[in-house]
Amino acid sequence: MTGQSRLDQIMDYLKSHNLVTVEQLVAAIAASPATIRRDLIKLDEQGVISRSHGGVTLNRFIPSQPTTNEKLQRSLQEKQAIAEVAAAMVKPGDAVVLDAGTTMLELARNLTHLPLRVITADLRIALFLSEFKQIEVTIIGGRIDDSSQSCVGEHGRRLLRSVYPDIAFISCNSWSLDKGITTPTEEKAGLKQDLAANARRRVLLADSSKYGAYSLFCVMPLTGMTDIITDKGLNVEIRQSLDDQPFTLTLA
């Protein structure tokens, strides 16, 4: 097999898997570990792949915020499973902060039976929960981000810095042990930092398809979370590396 043919096979395998190990590539391509490692060094130098704890993935840089409509049907079953597990953390009378996003909307749908105080940046979540009399809803205010239909800016950040919720639920488009939680804009990164800052419990809700992707601005390392809830599609090696961290990892 020629070197280029082997590189093409590696790329094809990476496109169909979230994250792979050298051992998996050796088995799939029938090449020696030393040869696979040399090929991976070459692809890394070309900027095609990212090497991280647990293995190798395609370079999945996310330059801009996906719209809410684009995200609505992505990994829907996984988001619903994650939301059900997250809802079990919430007790009657809790004050909770809900980040913006489609996973958060699924979580909101699982909280309607509880008396709660909810603070959110998300317009859809605020309007939905306002239908339930036992839930006191506060929207943080500020400028509306047209891609996510949520509030951004200093006005909302000031409010978030002034509250001490029982739980803050954080969403993201990209996360990894190496780069932490990342977002395409500095504005969103700052808002998420303030959203989590004063919470007694900080819970990341992120489906496994987003693992290994990254954007320009870091919100915080994963160790800034007390809990991470994801789905069972997460690679075994990644699970093992996350299990060794100080946060609690839960697979929905």
C-alpha positions, -999 to +999 in steps of 0.1 A: +000+000+000+013+034-009+018+061+017-009+083+001-034+054-001-028+047+036-033+084+045-066+083+026-077+053+045-068+070+078-089+100+068-118+079+057-118+060+091-116+093+110-146+107+092-168+079+104-155+078+140-156+106+166-122+098+181-098+068+174-067+053+190-035+042+172-045+006+180-078+010+162-061+025+132-036-004+132-064-029+131-085-011+105-057-004+081-034-034+087-002-013+092+023-013+120+020+011+150+052+028+140+039+034+104+005+047+117+023+071+141+045+085+113+013+090+092-004+108+121+026+131+126+024+140+089-014+147+091-009+167+123+018+189+107-007+195+078-033+207+103-058+180+093-061+162+126-059+170+163-041+147+188-055+147+223-059+126+254-074+093+244-066+094+206-069+113+174-098+132+157-103+153+126-095+189+132-130+201+140-127+239+144-161+256+147-156+292+134-192+305+140-222+298+162-247+274+146-283+287+145-310+272+167-328+259+137-297+241+125-293+224+159-329+214+166-327+180+149-291+171+157-286+143+182-322+148+194-325+114+212-292+120+230-303+155+241-335+142+255-317+115+274-292+140+288-321+164+298-339+137+317-308+129+338-301+166+344-337+172+355-333+146+382-307+169+399-333+196+404-353+198+436-386+217+443-378+253+453-343+254+436-330+284+419-315+273+386-297+290+357-303+277+322-279+285+294-292+289+259-296+261+234-316+231+223-304+207+250-315+234+276-349+236+260-353+198+264-343+202+300-369+230+305-395+206+292-386+182+320-389+208+348-425+220+343-438+199+373-416+217+398-419+250+417-387+268+407-370+301+402-354+300+367-329+325+353-321+321+316-306+339+286-328+319+261-359+336+247-376+303+238-370+288+272-383+319+290-415+320+269-420+283+274-416+282+311-436+314+316-467+293+309-463+275+342-475+295+373-453+277+398-422+287+379-408+322+384-389+331+353-362+358+349-346+366+316-313+383+319-319+409+292-296+427+268-290+425+231-305+395+213-281+372+195-299+363+162-282+329+158-293+315+192-322+338+200-306+345+234-295+375+253-258+386+253-239+416+266-230+434+298-265+440+310-272+402+314-237+396+327-242+420+356-274+402+366-257+368+365-228+381+387-253+392+413-271+358+418-261+326+437-281+298+421-283+262+434-274+248+399-262+264+367-267+242+336-241+251+309-244+242+272-218+242+245-210+235+208-176+221+215-158+205+245-127+184+252-103+176+280-075+194+262-092+226+253-121+227+277-154+243+268-150+267+239-172+290+219-168+310+187-172+345+203-156+363+232-190+377+241-205+342+245-174+330+265-178+358+290-215+352+294-210+315+301-183+323+326-206+346+346-235+321+342-215+295+361-194+316+385-216+317+416-235+285+413-232+258+440-233+232+413-221+237+377-233+211+352-222+208+316-248+192+293-230+182+260-237+153+237-208+132+226-209+144+189-194+177+202-164+161+219-131+169+203-145+200+184-133+234+194-137+271+188-115+302+193-125+313+228-122+292+259-150+294+285-132+273+311-115+240+315-137+210+321-124+209+357-144+241+362-175+219+362-188+199+392-207+175+368-207+166+331-237+148+316-232+134+281-245+103+262-233+068+258-218+074+224-187+087+240-155+068+230-144+043+258-109+058+259-124+093+264-147+080+291-117+066+310-097+098+308-128+118+320-134+094+348-101+104+363-110+140+366-124+158+397-159+163+382-186+136+381-192+122+347-227+107+339-237+089+307-273+093+298 
